Amino acid sequence: MQLHVKRAVSALLLGGILVVSGGCGMGGANNEGQGTVKPNTFVSPTRLPYTAHKTVPEDKNKLHMRSQSNMGEGRINRDQLVRIVEQVPGVENADIAMSYSEVLVGIGIDNIGKRKIIEKQVYSALQWQYPEYNYYVTSDVELHEKIKAVNVRAAKGYNVQMYEQDISALARAIAHSLTRN
């Protein structure tokens, strides 16, 4: 009986010593000289879908793309999204136009009968990878051509405000086409 009591007291003392020596992480190796660490802090990723570099005065409102296919230095770019979309079964090709928070996705599909299913699969694949963006997916040929046209204009140097307006207008058109069908 005394042996069980001694073990129980020893276990309690050892547990107490471990709790006290564990501390609260004050001044430890993880945060030396950095102040208090907040465990639930969330840092938002950079949301620059394209990079506009400094311009000369005569074209200060034009959008200049560093690369026609690489739209930015942020978390994602068009090429990465196109690769994700083209891996979805049934998608033959994809074109993407991006703004700060909206991503327009035009897809060419191999089976028009499965159009809605493929659009939903593309949306799900993108939303799963990068949930911080609003995705507008369409397989409508006319809207897909408009997405391509926005990309062509952006690659040639495009007014930033006009680019944003085009993206917003196309997003509304895609959303309207989804609710209409």
N, C-alpha and C positions, 0 to 999 in steps of 0.2 A: 504494500500500500504506500509506504513512504517513498519507494522508488518511483511510483507513478506521480506522486505529488512533486518530487524533485524534478522530474522531466517536464511536467506542466509548468512549473515556475521557471525553469531554465528556458523553455520555449517562449514564454511570455516576455522574459527579460531580453532574450535575443531579438524577438520581434520588435520590442520597444526600442532597442538600440538601433536596429536597422531603420526604423521609421524616423527616428531623430537624426541619425547620420545622413539619411537620404536628403533631407532639406527640401527647399522649394526651388532649387536651381539658381540661387542668388550668386552671381559673380562666377559662375562656372565657366568651363572652357568653351561652351557653345555661344556665350554672349558677352565675352570680355570686352569691355569698353563700348558696348553697343546699347547700353541702357536695358530697359525692361523688355522682355520678349512677350509678345501677345500671341497666344497659341491659336486664336481663331481669326487672325487677320487674313484677309483675302486681298491679293494684289491683282488687279485687272490686267489682262494681257494687252499689249499694244494693238490698237485697232486701226491701223493704217493700211487699207487694202491696196492703195497705190501710192507711189512716191512722186510728188511734184517737186522738182528742184527749182532753185532760184532762177528767175528769168530776167531777161534784159527788158528795159522799159517798154519797147514797142510790142512785146507779146506777154505782158505781165499776167494777163488773165487766162492764158492758155495752159492746158494740162499737158505736161510733158511726161511721157513714160520712158523709163530707163530701158525697158525692153517691151516689145509688143506682147510677149507671152508672160512675162514676169511682172505682176502688178504690184509688188511691194516687198517691204522688208518686215512686215508685221508677222503675225503668227502664221498666216497662210498666204498663198498666192493662187492665181488662176490655174497654173499648171498642176499644182497639187490637187485642187478640187476637180479638175478635169480627169485626172488619173483615178480618183475615187469614183467619180460618176461612171466612167467607162468600164469599171470593173463590175458594175451591176449587170446581171444577166438581162439581155434584151436591148441594151443600149449600144448603138452603133457608133455614135459620135456625140460630142458635147461642146457647147460654147458657154462661157461664163462671163458675166459682167458684174463688177463689184463696186459698192460704195462703202462708206464707213460701217454701216450695219446691215445692208441689204445685199443679197447675192442672187442674181438672176441666172437661172440655169435653163438653157435650151438644149433639148436632147433629140437626137434622131433615133428612132426605134425600129426594130425589125418586125414587130407584130403589132399592127394597129389595134387588134382586138384586145390586147393586154395593156393598152395605153395607160389607163388609170393605175393599174397595179404597178407598172414599171415606174411611173411618176412617184408613187408613194414609196417605193423601194429606194429610189434615188434620194428623195427627201429624208427618209430615215437614215440612210447611210451618211449623208452630210450632217444631219442634226446630231447623230451619235458621235461623230468625230469632232465637230466644232459647233457646240450648241449656242455660242454667243452671237451668232448671226441669224438674220431672218432670211429664209430661203424661199424662192419662188421658182417652182419647177414647172416647165411646160414642154409638151411635145408638139404643140401647135406649130405648123410650118411657118406661118406668117410672123408669129411672135419670135420664133427662133431666128428668123432672118433679121428682125429688128435688133435682137441682142448682138448678132454679128456686126450689124451696121454701127452700133454704138462702140463696139471694140475697134472697128476700123477708124472711126472718127477720133477716138481717144489716142490711137497709135500715131496719128498724124499731128497731134497737138490740138487740144480741144479746150474750150472754155470750161473751167471747173464748175461754175454754176450751171451751165447748160448740161454738163455731164451728169451732175446730181439730179437735175430736173428730168433728164431722160430716164435715168435709173428709176426714179420715183414713179414716173408715168408708166413705165413698162411693168413695174411691180404691181401697180393698181390694175393694169390691163390683165396681167396674169391672174391676180386674185379674183378679178371679175369673171374671167373665163372659167376658173375653177368652180365658182359658185353657180354659174350659169349652167354648167354641164351636169 
